[in-house]
Structures are given as C-alpha cells and as structure tokens.
Amino acid sequence: MYSFTEENYLKTIFYLSIGTQEGVSTNALADSTNTRAASVSDMLKRLAEKGLINYQKYRGVTLTEEGERLALLVIRKHRLWEVFLAEKLQFGWDEVHVIAEELEHIRSERLIEKLDAFLGYPKFDPHGDPIPNAAGEMPRFIYRKLSEIVEGTTVVMTGVSEHSPAFLQHLDKAGLTLGCQLKVNEISDFDKSVSVLIDNVRTLFVSHEVAKNLLVK
C-alpha cells in the first residue's frame, strides 16, 4: 500500500522523464511538486527503500520497473475518471483534471475495471492523451506540434500538451477542439504565429505559444 503523496511522486517522475534518458533532478521535482528540496530528498529515500526508484544523490532519479508500473496505473485511473467526468457528467475538459487528481487514488481495482468497461474501454482521455491498459502499459503514439507544421499542410488536432484550465478555456473560445481539421495557411516570420483554416470554414490566427501546445497528426 502506498500513500497518495508517494503515488503523486511516482507520477511526477514519470512525466518529467518523458523524452530524456537522464535522471530527474531533485530541484526539478521540488519545482513540480512545490516542495522544499530537503523534503523531496526524504521522499526519494523512502521510495528507493521500497524499490520504486533508482536514486543516487547528484545523479538524478529514475523509476524502477515496478515504480513505472505503479505510476502508469495511477495515470490510467486519472484518465479514465476524466473520461467519465467529461462524457457522463458533462464536465468541461478544463474542469476534469483537478477532480481526477483526487479520484485517481481510489484503491479498488474492481471499480476501475468496471469503470473501464462502462466507458467502452476508451483509448484516449478528453485531452487526447492515451490511457494505459490494466497491465500498466502505455500505448505509444507519435504526435507533432502545430508549430512544427509547414505552410500548406492539413492536419487534425488530436491532443494538447498544456492542461491548465486557462489554456483549455482559451481553446474553447477560439473554437479549437479535438478532431478539428487545421490547414496551415501562413506562418508569420515576425512572431511565428500561425494562420489556420478550421474545418474549411473559418480562418484563425494562433500564437506560437498556443501552436506549440497543440498536438496534431
């Protein structure tokens, strides 16, 4: 049995490890968890004693096989609850993350199995993120950022890499939703903002900051 805090640390280490072969630093964890470095070190020692992380001072942290499995199971529960909140209770995609942060720590495996079946075994959460399976395996999908797409190319918006309510509310106001078709008409030389044609209906100018957080294929 692991505490909520331990589960949150494993999840945070997993996210900070994405795209790098290096260990996660104590300072990076302190920044992400809003915790003092000394407190982070104490938690890392505890996780290492339980065989969930590989931790050597000044060399960073990596998850063990068991630590990664547990992190992915927490992420699985989080994303399934997000689907339930959005699809069945009609919460906005800008609201579900905070609520799912609490629900992800529910212990009952049977409940999560029934939730998965009730939802029809979804593959993605409301933000377009893949949902790990019951074995703690994460499907791998290759996405590109809208900011990387060249002029004249048509893509489909499949996800977002920024989940803050303010960002998602901004997308709602702009009419940028998962599944919409985006044709890159023009990229500004000045600020890298992007002019896109949405679903062959209307044109929108998207800032570079927004474009680099929109995932497309």
For each residue, the residues with C-beta under 8 A, 3 or more apart:
1: 107
2: 6 7 10 50 70
3: 6 7
4: 7 8 105
5: 8 9 43
6: 2 3 9 10 43 46 47 50 52
7: 2 3 4 10 11 70 71 74 104 105
8: 4 5 11 12 33 74
9: 5 6 12 13 29 33 43 44 47
10: 2 6 7 13 14 47 52 53 63 67 70 71 74
11: 7 8 14 15 71 74 75 78
12: 8 9 15 16 29 32 33
13: 9 10 16 17 24 29 53 61 62 63 67 71
14: 10 11 17 18 63 68 71 72 75
15: 11 12 18 32
16: 12 13 24 28 29 32
17: 13 14 20 24 62 63
18: 14 15
19:
20: 17
21:
22: 60
23: 54 56 59 60 61 62
24: 13 16 17 28 29 60 61 62
25: 28 29 60 61
26: 29 30 37 40 41 44 61
27: 30 31 37
28: 16 24 25 31 32
29: 9 12 13 16 24 25 26 32 33 35 40 44 61
30: 26 27 33 34 35 36 37 39 40
31: 27 28 34
32: 12 15 16 28 29
33: 8 9 12 29 30 40
34: 30 31
35: 29 30 39 40
36: 30 39 40
37: 26 27 30 40 41
38: 41 42
39: 30 35 36 42 43
40: 26 29 30 33 35 36 37 43 44
41: 26 37 38 44 45 57
42: 38 39 45 46
43: 5 6 9 39 40 46 47
44: 9 26 29 40 41 47 48 53 55 61
45: 41 42 48 49 55
46: 6 42 43 49 50
47: 6 9 10 43 44 50 52 53 55 67
48: 44 45 51 52 53 54 55
49: 45 46
50: 2 6 46 47
51: 48 64 66 67
52: 6 10 47 48 63 64 66 67 70
53: 10 13 44 47 48 61 62 63 64 67
54: 23 48 61 62 63 64
55: 44 45 47 48 61
56: 23 59 60
57: 41
58:
59: 23 56
60: 22 23 24 25 56
61: 13 23 24 25 26 29 44 53 54 55
62: 13 17 23 24 53 54
63: 10 13 14 17 52 53 54 67 68 71
64: 51 52 53 54 67 68
65: 68 69
66: 51 52 69 70
67: 10 13 47 51 52 53 63 64 70 71
68: 14 63 64 65 71 72 136
69: 65 66 72 73 136
70: 2 7 10 52 66 67 73 74 136
71: 7 10 11 13 14 63 67 68 74 75
72: 14 68 69 75 76 132 136 137 138
73: 69 70 76 77 132 136
74: 7 8 10 11 70 71 77 78 104 105
75: 11 14 71 72 78 79 104 132 138
76: 72 73 79 80 112 131 132 133 134 136
77: 73 74 80 81 103 104 105 106 112
78: 11 74 75 81 82 100 101 103 104 125
79: 75 76 82 83 100 125 129 131 132
80: 76 77 83 84 112 115 116 119 122 125 131
81: 77 78 84 85 96 99 100 103 104 115
82: 78 79 85 86 96 97 100 125 126 127
83: 79 80 86 87 119 122 125 126 131
84: 80 81 87 88 89 115 118 119
85: 81 82 88 89 91 95 96 99 100
86: 82 83 89 90 91 92 93 96 126
87: 83 84 90 119 126
88: 84 85 119
89: 84 85 86
90: 86 87
91: 85 86 95 96 99
92: 86 95 96 168 172
93: 86 96 126 127 168
94: 97 165 168 169 172
95: 85 91 92 98 99 165
96: 81 82 85 86 91 92 93 99 100 126
97: 82 94 100 101 127 163 165
98: 95 101 102 165
99: 81 85 91 95 96 102 103
100: 78 79 81 82 85 96 97 103 104
101: 78 97 98 104
102: 98 99 105
103: 77 78 81 99 100 106
104: 7 74 75 77 78 81 100 101
105: 4 7 74 77 102
106: 77 103 111 112
107: 1
108: 111 112
109: 112 113
110: 113 114
111: 106 108 114 115
112: 76 77 80 106 108 109 115 116 134
113: 109 110 116 117 134
114: 110 111 117 118
115: 80 81 84 111 112 118 119
116: 80 112 113 119 121 122 134
117: 113 114 120 121
118: 84 114 115
119: 80 83 84 87 88 115 116 122
120: 117
121: 116 117
122: 80 83 116 119 125 131
123: 130 131 139
124: 128 129 130 131 159
125: 78 79 80 82 83 122 128 129 131
126: 82 83 86 87 93 96 178
127: 82 93 97 159 160 163 168 178
128: 124 125 157 158 159 160 178 215
129: 79 124 125 159
130: 123 124 138 139 140 141
131: 76 79 80 83 122 123 124 125 139
132: 72 73 75 76 79 136 137 138 139
133: 76 136 137 139
134: 76 112 113 116
135:
136: 68 69 70 72 73 76 132 133
137: 72 132 133
138: 72 75 130 132
139: 123 130 131 132 133
140: 130
141: 130 217
142: 217
143: 158 159 215 216 217
144: 148 149 155 215 216 217
145: 148 149 161 211 212 213 214 215 216
146: 149 155 157 182 184 194 196 206 211 212 214 215 216
147: 192 194 208 211 212 214
148: 144 145
149: 144 145 146 153 155 184 194 216
150: 153 184 187
151: 184 185 186 187
152: 183 184 185
153: 149 150 183 184
154: 181 182 183 184
155: 144 146 149 181 182 183 184 216 217
156: 179 180 181 182 216 217
157: 128 146 176 177 178 179 180 181 182 214 215 216
158: 128 143 178 179 215 216 217
159: 124 127 128 129 143 178 215
160: 127 128 163 167 168 171 213 214 215
161: 145 212 213 215
162: 167 213
163: 97 127 160 167 168
164: 167 168
165: 94 95 97 98 168 169
166: 169 170
167: 160 162 163 164 170 171 210 213
168: 92 93 94 127 160 163 164 165 171 172
169: 94 165 166 172 173
170: 166 167 173 174 210
171: 160 167 168 174 176 177 210
172: 92 94 168 169 175 176 177
173: 169 170
174: 170 171 204 206 210
175: 172 180 198 202 204
176: 157 171 172 180 198 204 206 214
177: 157 171 172 180
178: 126 127 128 157 158 159
179: 156 157 158
180: 156 157 175 176 177 198 199
181: 154 155 156 157 198 199 200
182: 146 154 155 156 157 196 197 198 216
183: 152 153 154 155 196 197 200
184: 146 149 150 151 152 153 154 155 187 194 195 196
185: 151 152 195 196 197 203
186: 151 194 195
187: 150 151 184 192 193 194 195
188: 191 192 193 194 195
189:
190: 193
191: 188 207 208
192: 147 187 188 208 211
193: 187 188 190 205 206 207 208 211
194: 146 147 149 184 186 187 188 205 206 208 211
195: 184 185 186 187 188 203 204 205 206
196: 146 182 183 184 185 203 204 205 206
197: 182 183 185 200 201 202 203
198: 175 176 180 181 182 201 202 203 204
199: 180 181 202
200: 181 183 197
201: 197 198
202: 175 197 198 199
203: 185 195 196 197 198
204: 174 175 176 195 196 198
205: 193 194 195 196
206: 146 174 176 193 194 195 196 210 211 214
207: 191 193 210 211
208: 147 191 192 193 194 211 212
209: 212 213
210: 167 170 171 174 206 207 213 214
211: 145 146 147 192 193 194 206 207 208 214
212: 145 146 147 161 208 209
213: 145 160 161 162 167 209 210
214: 145 146 147 157 160 176 206 210 211
215: 128 143 144 145 146 157 158 159 160 161
216: 143 144 145 146 149 155 156 157 158 182
217: 141 142 143 144 155 156 158
